[in-house]
């Protein structure tokens, strides 16, 4: 973590250093990040940098902690209880909130994406984050089965892996689509946000349809009857025929 001298800086200077660091780590692989470029752009002496941080990894860890802190703050607002609503309705809220956060914090999230996609990232931290995420989704799958929302034959670990992959990957996918310029306008007018763009809505809703229809219990089955994934697929084929 940063030294106390960093947190004692005036807000404007601390925010300027943080913004420059986010840009540098977001646009470069970890090995290519330059402390010299950071201090030059932030307008501070290189010696001052080491009064604020131990080294480059210390600064990097601070940015990753900042992502976690801001996500926690965003998710603490009006978070519903998965035990008092359908599990897929809760997932809809959870993934929409997560993607919305990522689209609203694109520069900062670029740092996080690079962290999980490059070999220079501290592996211990990555493993800890991944384990915590998987445990959360395992509990969610268990709740879904208890409530009768997720089919009993669905493998718990596989379901948790898919939920985790969608939660962590959908925002990155949408940002790549936005940045491609093939579908999205670069600017939005009035109150419009990326989450309200018709193409984002289409991708998001289709993702939720795939999750629910692939794992959800077939509601047309008689009460108490288990319907396997193969039987649901066979039924879909008969309908199409």
Secondary structure, 3 states (H helix, E strand, C coil): CCCHHHHCCCHHHHHHHHHHHHHHHHHCCHHHCCHHHHHHHHCCCHHHHHHHCCCHHHHHHHHHHHHHHHHHHHHCCCCCCHHHCCHHHHHHHHHHHHHHHHHHCHHHHHHHHHHHHCCCCCHHHHHHHHHHHHHHHHHHHHHHHHCCCECCCCCHHHHHHHHHHHHHHHHHHHHHHHHHCCCCCCCCCCCCCHHHCHHHHHHHHHHHHHHHHHHECCCCCCCCCCCCHHHHHHHHHHHHC
